[in-house]
Amino acid sequence: MRATLIAAALGVIVQTGAMSAQQPAITPAELTPIDYIEIQQLAIRYAYGLDTAADNGYLYANVFTPDGEFIGRQTPFTKGRDALARVARSVRKGNPNFVRHFIANHEIHPSQEGAVGKVYLMVVDVEEGQPSSIYIGGRYEDIYVKTEEGWRIKRRDARNLGAPRITARTAK
Amino acid sequence: MKQLPLTFLTLSALWLTAASTVSGQAPTSLTTKDYVEIQQLTSQYAVALDTRSNDGNALADLFTADGELVGLRGTAKGRADLAALARRGIMTADRPVVDVSHFTMNHVIQPTAGGATGKEYVVLVNFGPDDRPGGDFASIGGHYEDTYVKTAAGWRFKRREYVAAKPVARPPQALTPSPGSASPAATQTTKPAAPLTADDYLAIRAVANTSAYGLDTGADGRLNVRHFLTNHLIEAAPEGARGKVYVMVFDIADGARPTSVSLGGHFEDVYEKTASGWRIKSRAFFTSKSAQTLKAEADAAAPQAPPK
């Protein structure tokens, strides 16, 4: 009886292992054109949120899920909308006229969770009457999920940025 | 809010009309998905170029089997040559810091009988390593002229040619800043607005991108690459749609003069759907100003208290 149980248990383990090995990888759901566009708009709203600090920082924070995460080169880890809004509010230069975060080359792919993406960033000071200068730039790597509010950033990894310029008038 | 003169909008509309009829053959239409896939193709190109990933094959995979690339450092045709050129560096020999350098903007796509053609601006940026923080604009900037075809594997480049900007004497600044303040929030909608479809977003984006070509194309038809538009935020509005788009006006390197941005700011647009498609109804330009600059301007403009 005992030998039978062990054999049965081993059989289950072997069978389970075999099933795992044979199970095809889950194919990511295809994204529709409006999904791509909404995700692109999301990344753009992120830039406006940082540059304007609008809605007390929540224009920026609300592009993330409520438990959204930002991993930065200078700000190691920020999680949750309240903490993210504080980051946006800390941009002392922010106002509706201010532009600084320029994004390009937004590559998006479907994933099992929703979508993943990479987007180029250059942070350039282009204020009137001053010579232009590059503050920092590089690439964000993102995870997007579709929520009841629409597409949101679940995680943005900004570790792949160059070294920031250090000047007296550097904004955070 | 000061609006751009009608001549600017008219020129852009004329450019748009001309661009849609350049092909001798009757163009076939593209689906929304086609436009999105072609846009993704050019984004993937930038990443593949900068990362030189998969031994150059990531870039080669974006071209047809007989695809051709005319880059700054040579021409390649066919997968093996394309991968080899990607490994050597298409625009520069040096691999960029953090694998990011090649910024493309102002992508416009036109259907053709064989697939599609497109153009987009490009400027290269050298971001700083830890010992040289910040970065600078490379001396490389211009635009691409593309031919795309739809293959069994999806949209691919049939041909991509880099056309370097030809520096000219700095033309007069085309953008007149609005004296007012930019709108305080992303959304100003007060009345219910009809939702925008994916087609609407793409058409509005195309109109805005086309406006850059309208600004930069001279009376002689020559393109002088300067106005780089990006971060195009579009929202439904009672008039049709409203949008904001960032703009950097570049002076691409000319001899000893390095590449720089001579003006930066954003447009605030109102778009209207006409019988000819989406068009810009009004546009205002705002230069970039920090909160500190705005405060200083307000303080300077405030009436001085009379001396006691």
Chai-1 contact restraints between the chains, C-beta under 6 A:
chainA,res_idxA,chainB,res_idxB,connection_type,confidence,min_distance_angstrom,max_distance_angstrom,comment,restraint_id
A,P33,B,T32,contact,1.0,0.0,6.0,A-B,restraint_1
A,P33,B,K33,contact,1.0,0.0,6.0,A-B,restraint_2
A,P33,B,V36,contact,1.0,0.0,6.0,A-B,restraint_3
A,P33,B,A198,contact,1.0,0.0,6.0,A-B,restraint_4
A,I34,B,A198,contact,1.0,0.0,6.0,A-B,restraint_5
A,Y36,B,V36,contact,1.0,0.0,6.0,A-B,restraint_6
A,I37,B,A198,contact,1.0,0.0,6.0,A-B,restraint_7
A,I37,B,Y201,contact,1.0,0.0,6.0,A-B,restraint_8
A,I44,B,N231,contact,1.0,0.0,6.0,A-B,restraint_9
A,I44,B,L233,contact,1.0,0.0,6.0,A-B,restraint_10
A,A47,B,N231,contact,1.0,0.0,6.0,A-B,restraint_11
A,Y48,B,A186,contact,1.0,0.0,6.0,A-B,restraint_12
A,A54,B,A185,contact,1.0,0.0,6.0,A-B,restraint_13
A,K93,B,S290,contact,1.0,0.0,6.0,A-B,restraint_14
A,K93,B,A291,contact,1.0,0.0,6.0,A-B,restraint_15
A,N95,B,A291,contact,1.0,0.0,6.0,A-B,restraint_16
A,P96,B,A182,contact,1.0,0.0,6.0,A-B,restraint_17
A,P96,B,P184,contact,1.0,0.0,6.0,A-B,restraint_18
A,N97,B,A182,contact,1.0,0.0,6.0,A-B,restraint_19
A,N97,B,F286,contact,1.0,0.0,6.0,A-B,restraint_20
A,N97,B,K289,contact,1.0,0.0,6.0,A-B,restraint_21
A,F98,B,S288,contact,1.0,0.0,6.0,A-B,restraint_22
A,F98,B,S290,contact,1.0,0.0,6.0,A-B,restraint_23
A,V99,B,Y246,contact,1.0,0.0,6.0,A-B,restraint_24
A,V99,B,G264,contact,1.0,0.0,6.0,A-B,restraint_25
A,V99,B,H266,contact,1.0,0.0,6.0,A-B,restraint_26
A,V99,B,S288,contact,1.0,0.0,6.0,A-B,restraint_27
A,F102,B,T230,contact,1.0,0.0,6.0,A-B,restraint_28
A,F102,B,Y246,contact,1.0,0.0,6.0,A-B,restraint_29
A,A104,B,F103,contact,1.0,0.0,6.0,A-B,restraint_30
A,A104,B,T104,contact,1.0,0.0,6.0,A-B,restraint_31
A,A104,B,M105,contact,1.0,0.0,6.0,A-B,restraint_32
A,A104,B,T230,contact,1.0,0.0,6.0,A-B,restraint_33
A,N105,B,S43,contact,1.0,0.0,6.0,A-B,restraint_34
A,N105,B,A46,contact,1.0,0.0,6.0,A-B,restraint_35
A,H106,B,S43,contact,1.0,0.0,6.0,A-B,restraint_36
A,E107,B,S43,contact,1.0,0.0,6.0,A-B,restraint_37
A,E107,B,Q44,contact,1.0,0.0,6.0,A-B,restraint_38
A,E107,B,V47,contact,1.0,0.0,6.0,A-B,restraint_39
A,Y120,B,V100,contact,1.0,0.0,6.0,A-B,restraint_40
A,Y120,B,F103,contact,1.0,0.0,6.0,A-B,restraint_41
A,M122,B,V125,contact,1.0,0.0,6.0,A-B,restraint_42
A,V126,B,V261,contact,1.0,0.0,6.0,A-B,restraint_43
A,V126,B,G264,contact,1.0,0.0,6.0,A-B,restraint_44
A,V126,B,S288,contact,1.0,0.0,6.0,A-B,restraint_45
A,E127,B,S288,contact,1.0,0.0,6.0,A-B,restraint_46
A,E127,B,S290,contact,1.0,0.0,6.0,A-B,restraint_47
A,E128,B,T287,contact,1.0,0.0,6.0,A-B,restraint_48
A,S132,B,S260,contact,1.0,0.0,6.0,A-B,restraint_49
A,S132,B,V261,contact,1.0,0.0,6.0,A-B,restraint_50
A,I134,B,G134,contact,1.0,0.0,6.0,A-B,restraint_51
A,I134,B,G135,contact,1.0,0.0,6.0,A-B,restraint_52
A,G137,B,V125,contact,1.0,0.0,6.0,A-B,restraint_53
A,G137,B,F127,contact,1.0,0.0,6.0,A-B,restraint_54
A,G138,B,V98,contact,1.0,0.0,6.0,A-B,restraint_55
A,G138,B,V100,contact,1.0,0.0,6.0,A-B,restraint_56
A,R139,B,V100,contact,1.0,0.0,6.0,A-B,restraint_57
A,N160,B,V98,contact,1.0,0.0,6.0,A-B,restraint_58
A,G162,B,V97,contact,1.0,0.0,6.0,A-B,restraint_59
A,G162,B,V98,contact,1.0,0.0,6.0,A-B,restraint_60
A,G162,B,F127,contact,1.0,0.0,6.0,A-B,restraint_61
A,G162,B,G128,contact,1.0,0.0,6.0,A-B,restraint_62
A,G162,B,G135,contact,1.0,0.0,6.0,A-B,restraint_63
A,A163,B,G128,contact,1.0,0.0,6.0,A-B,restraint_64
A,A163,B,D130,contact,1.0,0.0,6.0,A-B,restraint_65
A,A163,B,P133,contact,1.0,0.0,6.0,A-B,restraint_66
A,P164,B,P133,contact,1.0,0.0,6.0,A-B,restraint_67
A,R165,B,P133,contact,1.0,0.0,6.0,A-B,restraint_68
A,R165,B,G134,contact,1.0,0.0,6.0,A-B,restraint_69
A,I166,B,P133,contact,1.0,0.0,6.0,A-B,restraint_70
